[in-house]
Amino acid sequence: MLSRFWYFLIAALAGAGIAAAYVAQESVDRQRSLRVDEQLSRDRAELELWLRYDARERLDGIAPMAAHGDVRNALQQATTRRGRPLDDEVRDRLGTTLARLNQQLQESAAQLLFAVDDEGEIVAQLGGSTPPAGAGLAEFPVVRRALDGYTTDDFWIYNDALYRVAARPVIDQGRYVGAIVHCVEVDNTLAERLSTRIPGASLGFFMRESLIAGHAASVTGAPGDQLMESGTAEALGAMDEDGKTEPLDLGENARGIYSFVHGTARDSDVGYVIARPLAVMGSPLQLFQKTDDEVMGKIFWPVVVGIPFLLGLLGVFFLWLERDRPLKAFRTAVGKLGKGEIQRLNEGEMRGPFRRIGADLNEGLEKVAGTGMSAEKKKAADLDQILGPSGGEKKGGGGYFGFADDGQDDGADDLGFAPPAAAPSPVAKAPPASPPAAPPPMAPPKAPPAPPAAPPLAPPRAATPEPPMPDPYGDDDEEDGATMVAQVPEELLAAAAEQDDEQRHFREVYEEFVEMKRKCGEATAGLTFLKFSGTLRKNKEAIVQKHGVKDVRFTVYEKNGKAALKATPVK
């Protein structure tokens, strides 16, 4: 019972340990996810600042352009022409000046650079295709604000490309004569430059559900363009009023946060995504693989290893105490029972379930002994198998019958009938005058010749009682002339005496045989005297007929732990 409780306790502890491992794994994954989400929120705030800083750098970079004399004079002439076409020489000189000043910006140089008059008409342009005559940018809010005297920035879509725009007014003699518009295309180069501002994070710009530029961070497991693009559809449906989302799952090992850009491009679903890897655990075993060495070093390993080892030893002791030791005692007792050293198991010496097993085994043995059946539930043993065939010959493991001459054991095999040491030859009938050489013992007296009309005498049955003999003494009251009973023949009396002697001998042998079987621990319930005596009689008749002897005597002895019979001929 204690060991069973111990099994349950160990199983409960194991289950609790497994549950704790899964809880720890889930807790660690959740903490890591929270840390990534917090980092993504900080990354978004930092990127917004860097975008503003980048815009300020470009506004500061075009400030010398707006203050340059050639630029101011050209825009002043374009503003005051009042519907007259501007001289091409002025346009060319302005374009040359803008190209020289743009090269001085180096990394911040514009890919598209415009100089517009006070009405937003393009006076000069660097990059892109040549605009048609009279084309202007007054419809763009960033340009209108610049013409109104503000420095501003924006994202806009121009010729199916996304640009980062910065615009600055040009002032000449106290009036706004135009503006300089600085445009940088949003491409992988810009995404890489901005991504370096937020180490460990991948950055991408999207338009609707397509990623138009991106850069993956140089860290293990950093999400790439394909992974960032896969979340745009979900992000567009999860945008709040400010055009932002909460951190979203990008596959199983990454998280990303999406936001719309500020400006007119927002109306075209233009925005950016920041993504970071999320190292989750596939199983509780990775708690040890992904835990820092510093943390692993703080674990007190003697307790972690020693307590389970001691619990295991205690469980082995309980198992030996409740199963192995009683099992050994039960095995020893059964071995003694099999060797015949004991007749039944001692239930008091057994423990646990073996006590009940021993009781059932004893009960079964008693039932088998009471019915004369073996432990395999065989039929009751046949006396022909015990005593041997009636012919007295050995037949494949027959009964235990031996044969000795004149009551002496000649060492023959007890399983068969060996001939006597000096087997007598068949004796012919001697004349009445010559007596036999060795008269057999217990020979009946010679009877007078039987009357010729007398029928042959049949041997009486053992269980049939003798008929009452007529009283030889008549009653005094009877008449003198009463009928006299005829005298019983002597042969009949001799045969009856011989029959009685045989029955007495068979009865004695039967009782000795039963006692010997009980002594040897064999079942006796199925052995009846009637069957036993019938088998003895058949064996006796066979021996008398075969060896020409007058009588056969049987003796009981023990052979190989079993009761056996030996037949001794009497000449």
C-alpha positions in Angstrom: 0.0 0.0 0.0 2.9 2.3 0.9 4.6 1.7 -2.4 1.4 2.3 -4.3 1.0 5.6 -2.5 4.6 6.3 -3.4 4.0 5.6 -7.0 1.1 8.0 -6.9 3.2 10.6 -5.1 6.0 10.3 -7.6 3.6 10.5 -10.5 2.0 13.6 -8.9 5.4 15.2 -8.4 6.3 14.4 -12.0 3.1 15.8 -13.3 3.6 18.9 -11.1 7.1 19.3 -12.4 6.0 19.0 -16.0 3.2 21.5 -15.4 5.7 23.8 -13.8 8.0 23.5 -16.7 5.2 24.4 -19.2 4.1 27.3 -16.9 7.7 28.5 -16.7 8.1 28.2 -20.5 4.8 30.1 -21.1 5.9 32.7 -18.5 9.3 33.2 -20.1 7.7 33.4 -23.6 5.2 35.9 -22.4 7.9 38.0 -20.6 10.0 38.0 -23.8 7.0 39.0 -25.9 6.2 41.9 -23.5 9.8 43.1 -23.7 9.7 42.9 -27.5 6.4 44.8 -27.5 7.8 47.5 -25.2 10.9 47.7 -27.4 8.8 48.1 -30.6 6.8 50.9 -29.0 10.1 52.7 -28.1 11.4 52.0 -31.7 8.3 53.7 -33.2 8.8 56.8 -31.0 12.5 56.9 -31.9 11.8 56.5 -35.6 9.3 59.4 -35.6 12.1 61.5 -34.0 14.6 60.4 -36.5 12.3 61.2 -39.4 11.8 64.6 -38.0 15.6 65.0 -37.5 16.2 63.8 -41.0 13.7 66.4 -42.3 15.4 69.0 -40.2 18.8 68.0 -41.7 17.5 68.4 -45.2 15.8 71.7 -44.4 19.1 72.9 -43.0 20.9 71.5 -46.0 18.7 73.5 -48.5 19.0 76.7 -46.4 22.1 77.9 -48.3 20.3 77.3 -51.5 17.4 79.5 -50.5 19.8 82.2 -49.3 22.1 82.0 -52.4 22.1 85.3 -54.4 21.8 83.6 -57.8 18.8 81.5 -56.6 17.1 84.6 -55.1 17.7 86.7 -58.2 16.4 84.0 -60.6 13.3 83.4 -58.5 12.8 87.2 -58.2 12.9 87.6 -61.9 10.5 84.6 -62.4 8.1 86.2 -59.9 8.1 89.6 -61.5 7.9 88.6 -65.1 4.1 88.9 -64.9 3.1 86.4 -67.6 6.1 86.9 -69.7 8.2 83.8 -70.5 11.3 83.5 -68.5 14.6 83.7 -70.3 16.2 80.3 -70.8 19.6 81.7 -69.8 18.1 82.5 -66.3 16.7 78.9 -66.0 20.0 77.4 -67.1 22.0 79.5 -64.7 19.6 78.6 -61.8 19.9 74.9 -62.7 23.7 75.1 -62.6 23.7 76.8 -59.3 21.3 74.3 -57.8 23.3 71.3 -59.0 26.5 72.7 -57.5 24.8 73.4 -54.1 23.1 69.9 -54.1 26.4 68.2 -54.5 27.7 69.9 -51.4 25.0 68.1 -49.4 26.7 64.7 -50.0 24.6 62.0 -48.3 21.7 64.4 -48.0 21.7 65.3 -51.6 18.3 65.4 -53.2 17.2 63.0 -55.9 14.6 65.5 -57.1 15.2 69.2 -56.5 12.8 71.9 -57.5 12.9 75.7 -57.5 9.4 77.3 -57.9 8.3 80.9 -58.1 5.7 82.5 -55.8 2.9 80.8 -57.7 4.4 77.3 -57.5 5.5 77.1 -61.1 8.6 75.1 -61.7 11.5 77.4 -62.7 14.3 74.8 -62.5 14.5 71.0 -61.8 17.2 68.5 -61.1 16.5 64.8 -61.6 13.5 63.1 -63.0 12.0 63.8 -66.4 11.9 67.3 -67.8 8.6 68.9 -66.8 6.4 70.5 -69.5 6.3 74.3 -69.8 4.1 75.9 -67.1 4.0 72.8 -64.8 3.8 73.6 -61.2 3.7 72.1 -57.7 1.2 74.5 -56.1 -1.3 71.6 -55.5 1.0 69.9 -53.0 0.3 71.1 -49.4 4.0 71.1 -48.5 4.7 73.6 -51.4 1.8 75.8 -50.5 3.0 76.1 -46.9 6.5 76.8 -48.0 5.2 79.7 -50.3 3.4 80.9 -47.2 6.7 81.2 -45.4 6.9 77.9 -43.5 9.6 75.2 -43.5 7.9 71.9 -43.6 8.4 68.2 -44.6 6.1 65.5 -46.1 5.8 62.2 -47.8 4.3 62.3 -51.3 3.8 60.1 -54.3 5.3 61.6 -57.4 5.5 59.6 -60.7 4.4 56.4 -58.9 7.3 56.7 -56.5 7.3 57.6 -52.8 9.5 60.6 -51.8 10.5 62.2 -48.5 10.0 65.9 -49.1 11.4 69.0 -47.4 10.5 72.6 -48.6 11.9 76.0 -47.6 10.7 79.5 -48.7 13.1 81.9 -50.6 13.0 85.4 -49.4 14.3 88.4 -51.4 14.1 92.0 -50.2 11.5 91.0 -47.6 9.1 89.2 -49.8 8.6 85.5 -50.6 9.7 85.0 -54.2 9.5 81.2 -54.3 10.6 78.0 -52.6 13.2 75.2 -52.8 11.7 71.7 -52.7 14.1 68.9 -51.7 13.0 65.3 -52.4 14.6 62.0 -51.5 13.1 58.7 -52.8 12.1 56.2 -50.1 14.2 53.2 -51.1 16.3 50.4 -49.5 19.1 52.9 -48.9 17.0 55.2 -46.9 15.5 52.3 -45.0 19.0 51.0 -44.1 20.1 54.5 -43.0 17.1 54.9 -40.7 17.4 51.3 -39.5 20.8 51.9 -38.1 19.3 54.5 -35.8 17.3 51.7 -34.1 19.8 48.8 -33.6 18.4 45.3 -33.8 15.2 46.3 -35.6 14.2 45.7 -39.2 12.5 48.6 -41.0 10.2 48.8 -44.0 8.0 51.2 -45.9 4.8 50.0 -47.4 2.2 51.3 -49.8 -1.2 49.6 -49.3 -0.3 45.9 -49.0 3.1 46.0 -50.8 6.4 46.7 -49.3 8.3 49.3 -51.4 11.5 49.4 -49.3 13.0 47.6 -46.4 16.1 46.5 -44.5 16.6 43.6 -42.2 18.7 44.0 -39.1 22.0 42.2 -38.7 20.8 40.0 -35.8 19.9 36.3 -35.5 16.3 35.7 -36.5 15.7 39.2 -37.8 12.5 39.4 -39.9 13.0 40.2 -43.6 11.0 42.0 -46.2 8.7 39.0 -47.0 7.8 38.6 -43.3 7.2 42.3 -42.8 5.0 42.5 -46.0 2.9 39.5 -44.8 1.5 41.5 -42.0 0.4 44.6 -43.9 -3.0 43.3 -44.7 -3.8 42.6 -41.0 -2.2 45.9 -40.0 -4.4 48.0 -42.4 -7.4 46.5 -40.7 -6.1 47.1 -37.2 -5.1 50.8 -37.5 -6.5 53.1 -34.8 -7.6 56.7 -35.3 -4.0 57.9 -35.1 -2.9 55.5 -37.8 -1.1 53.1 -35.5 -1.3 49.4 -34.5 -0.4 47.4 -31.4 2.5 44.9 -31.9 1.4 42.0 -34.1 2.7 38.5 -34.6 4.8 38.0 -37.7 5.0 34.3 -38.0 6.0 32.4 -34.8 9.3 34.1 -34.1 8.8 37.8 -34.8 6.7 40.8 -33.8 6.0 44.0 -35.7 4.4 47.3 -35.3 2.8 49.4 -38.1 2.1 53.1 -38.5 1.0 55.5 -41.3 3.3 58.3 -42.3 2.4 61.9 -41.6 1.3 63.9 -44.6 -0.6 63.5 -47.8 0.8 60.1 -48.5 -1.3 58.7 -45.6 -4.4 59.0 -47.8 -2.7 56.4 -50.1 -2.2 54.0 -47.2 1.6 54.7 -47.0 3.3 53.8 -43.8 6.3 52.1 -42.2 6.8 48.9 -40.2 9.3 48.1 -37.5 9.9 44.4 -36.6 12.0 42.5 -34.1 12.7 38.8 -33.6 11.0 37.0 -30.8 12.9 34.0 -29.4 10.2 31.7 -28.1 10.8 28.2 -26.6 9.6 25.2 -28.5 9.6 23.0 -25.4 10.3 23.3 -21.7 13.7 21.6 -22.3 14.9 24.8 -24.0 14.6 26.5 -20.6 18.1 25.1 -20.0 19.4 25.8 -23.5 18.4 29.4 -23.7 19.0 30.4 -20.1 22.1 32.5 -19.5 25.1 30.8 -18.0 25.1 33.3 -15.2 21.6 32.2 -14.2 22.5 28.5 -14.5 25.4 29.0 -12.3 23.2 30.2 -9.4 21.3 26.8 -9.3 22.3 24.7 -6.3 22.8 21.4 -8.1 23.4 19.2 -5.1 19.8 19.8 -4.0 18.4 19.5 -7.5 20.1 16.2 -8.1 20.2 14.8 -4.5 16.6 15.1 -3.6 15.3 13.1 -6.6 18.0 10.5 -6.0 17.0 10.1 -2.4 13.3 9.9 -3.3 14.2 7.2 -5.9 16.1 5.1 -3.2 13.2 5.5 -0.9 10.8 4.2 -3.5 13.1 1.2 -4.2 13.1 0.4 -0.5 9.3 0.6 -0.3 9.1 -1.7 -3.3 11.5 -4.3 -1.7 9.6 -4.0 1.6 6.1 -4.6 0.1 6.8 -6.8 -2.9 10.2 -8.3 -3.3 10.6 -9.6 0.2 7.1 -11.2 0.4 7.5 -12.5 -3.1 10.8 -14.2 -2.0 9.1 -15.8 1.0 6.2 -16.9 -1.2 8.5 -18.4 -3.8 10.4 -20.3 -1.0 7.2 -21.7 0.5 6.0 -22.8 -2.9 9.3 -24.5 -3.6 9.0 -26.5 -0.4 5.5 -27.4 -1.3 6.7 -28.6 -4.7 9.4 -30.7 -3.1 7.0 -32.3 -0.7 8.6 -30.8 2.4 5.3 -29.3 3.5 1.7 -30.3 2.8 0.3 -26.7 2.7 1.4 -23.1 2.8 1.6 -21.3 6.0 -0.5 -18.3 5.4 0.5 -16.5 8.5 4.1 -16.1 7.3 3.0 -14.3 4.1 2.2 -10.6 3.7 0.1 -8.5 1.5 -1.6 -10.1 -1.5 0.5 -13.2 -1.2 -1.4 -14.2 1.9 -4.6 -14.3 -0.1 -2.8 -16.2 -2.9 -1.6 -18.7 -0.4 -5.1 -19.1 1.1 -6.5 -19.7 -2.4 -3.8 -22.1 -3.2 -4.4 -24.1 0.0 -8.1 -24.1 -0.7 -7.5 -25.3 -4.2 -5.2 -28.1 -3.0 -7.8 -29.2 -0.5 -10.5 -29.3 -3.2 -8.2 -31.3 -5.5 -7.5 -33.7 -2.7 -11.2 -34.0 -1.9 -12.1 -34.8 -5.5 -9.1 -36.9 -6.4 -8.2 -34.5 -9.2 -4.8 -33.2 -9.9 -3.9 -29.5 -10.0 -4.4 -29.5 -13.8 -8.0 -30.8 -13.2 -7.4 -34.2 -14.7 -9.7 -37.1 -14.3 -9.4 -39.3 -11.2 -6.5 -41.6 -11.6 -7.4 -45.0 -13.1 -6.2 -48.0 -11.0 -5.2 -49.7 -14.2 -2.7 -46.9 -14.6 -1.6 -47.1 -10.9 -1.4 -50.9 -10.7 -0.4 -51.6 -14.2 -2.1 -53.6 -16.9 -3.8 -56.8 -16.0 -1.2 -58.7 -18.0 1.5 -57.4 -15.6 3.7 -56.1 -18.5 5.3 -52.7 -18.7 3.5 -50.3 -21.0 4.9 -46.8 -21.4 5.0 -45.6 -17.8 2.4 -48.0 -16.3 1.7 -48.6 -12.7 4.1 -49.4 -9.9 4.0 -53.3 -9.9 7.0 -55.4 -9.1 7.4 -59.2 -9.2 9.5 -61.3 -6.8 10.0 -65.0 -6.4 8.9 -66.5 -3.0 8.6 -63.1 -1.5 12.2 -62.1 -2.2 13.0 -58.9 -4.3 15.1 -59.9 -7.3 15.9 -56.3 -8.1 13.6 -56.2 -11.1 12.2 -52.8 -12.4 9.2 -51.8 -10.3 7.5 -50.5 -13.3 7.1 -54.0 -14.9 7.0 -57.6 -14.1 10.3 -59.5 -14.2 10.2 -63.3 -14.3 11.3 -65.0 -11.1 14.9 -66.2 -10.6 14.0 -69.8 -11.5 10.9 -69.6 -13.6 9.0 -72.8 -13.4 8.1 -74.6 -16.6 4.5 -75.3 -17.3 3.6 -78.2 -15.0 1.5 -81.1 -16.4 -1.1 -82.7 -14.3 0.5 -85.4 -12.1 -1.2 -88.6 -11.4 -3.2 -88.6 -8.3 -0.9 -91.1 -6.6 2.3 -88.9 -7.0 2.3 -85.9 -4.6 3.7 -82.6 -5.8 7.3 -81.8 -5.0 6.5 -78.7 -3.1 3.0 -78.5 -2.0 1.7 -75.0 -2.1 0.9 -73.4 1.2 -2.7 -73.2 2.4 -3.7 -76.1 0.1 -7.3 -77.1 0.8 -8.1 -80.8 1.9 -9.0 -83.2 -0.8 -12.7 -83.2 -1.3 -14.7 -86.3 -2.2 -15.8 -86.6 -5.8 -18.7 -84.4 -6.6 -22.1 -85.8 -7.6 -22.3 -86.1 -11.4 -25.4 -84.0 -11.7 -23.8 -81.0 -9.8 -23.4 -77.9 -12.0 -20.0 -76.1 -12.1 -19.5 -73.8 -9.3 -19.1 -70.0 -10.0 -16.9 -67.9 -7.8 -19.0 -65.9 -5.5 -18.8 -62.1 -5.5 -16.9 -60.3 -2.8 -19.8 -58.2 -1.8 -22.4 -60.9 -1.9 -23.0 -62.4 1.6 -23.0 -66.1 2.1 -26.4 -67.7 2.2 -27.4 -68.8 5.7 -26.4 -72.3 6.5 -29.2 -74.6 7.7 -29.1 -75.4 11.3 -27.7 -79.0 11.7 -29.5 -79.3 14.9 -33.2 -79.9 14.5 -35.7 -78.6 16.9 -36.8 -81.0 19.6 -40.4 -80.1 18.7 -39.9 -81.2 15.1 -41.2 -84.5 14.0 -38.7 -87.3 13.7 -39.6 -87.7 10.1 -38.4 -84.2 9.1 -36.4 -83.8 5.9 -32.6 -83.9 6.4 -30.5 -81.1 4.7 -27.9 -82.5 2.3 -24.3 -82.1 3.3 -22.5 -79.2 1.6 -19.7 -80.4 -0.7 -16.2 -79.8 0.6 -15.0 -78.2 -2.7 -17.6 -75.5 -2.2 -16.5 -74.9 1.3 -12.8 -74.7 0.2 -13.6 -72.3 -2.6 -15.6 -70.1 -0.2 -12.7 -70.2 2.3 -10.2 -69.3 -0.4 -12.5 -66.4 -1.5 -12.7 -65.1 2.0 -8.9 -65.2 2.4 -8.5 -63.3 -0.9 -10.9 -60.6 0.2 -9.2 -60.2 3.5 -5.8 -59.9 1.7 -7.2 -57.4 -0.8 -8.7 -55.4 2.1 -5.4 -55.3 4.0 -3.5 -54.3 0.9 -6.1 -51.6 0.1 -5.8 -50.1 3.6 -2.0 -50.1 3.5 -2.0 -48.6 0.0 -4.4 -45.8 1.0 -2.3 -45.1 4.1 0.9 -45.0 2.0 -0.7 -42.5 -0.5 -1.8 -40.3 2.3 1.7 -40.4 3.8 3.1 -39.5 0.4 0.7 -36.6 0.0 -1.3 -38.2 -2.8 -5.1 -37.9 -3.3 -7.1 -40.9 -2.2 -10.7 -39.7 -2.5 -11.2 -41.3 -5.9 -9.8 -44.7 -4.9 -12.6 -47.2 -3.9 -12.1 -50.7 -2.6 -14.3 -52.2 -5.3 -12.3 -50.8 -8.1 -9.0 -51.5 -6.3 -9.9 -55.2 -5.6 -11.1 -55.7 -9.2 -7.8 -54.4 -10.5 -5.8 -56.7 -8.1 -7.9 -59.6 -9.1 -7.2 -59.0 -12.8 -3.5 -58.7 -12.2 -3.5 -61.8 -10.0 -5.3 -63.9 -12.6 -2.9 -62.7 -15.3 0.2 -63.6 -13.2 -1.3 -67.0 -12.2 -2.0 -67.8 -15.9 1.3 -66.6 -17.2 3.6 -68.1 -14.5 1.6 -71.2 -13.4 1.6 -70.3 -9.7 -1.1 -71.1 -7.2 -1.5 -67.7 -5.6 -0.2 -64.1 -5.7 0.5 -61.9 -2.7 0.7 -58.1 -2.9 2.8 -55.8 -0.7 2.8 -52.0 -0.5 6.0 -49.9 -0.5 7.1 -46.3 -1.4 8.9 -45.6 -4.6 10.0 -42.1 -5.8 7.8 -40.5 -3.2 4.7 -42.4 -4.4 2.8 -45.4 -3.2 3.5 -48.6 -5.2 2.6 -52.3 -5.2 4.7 -55.4 -5.7 3.3 -58.7 -6.7 4.9 -61.8 -5.2 4.0 -65.3 -6.7 3.3 -68.2 -4.3 4.1 -71.6 -5.8 
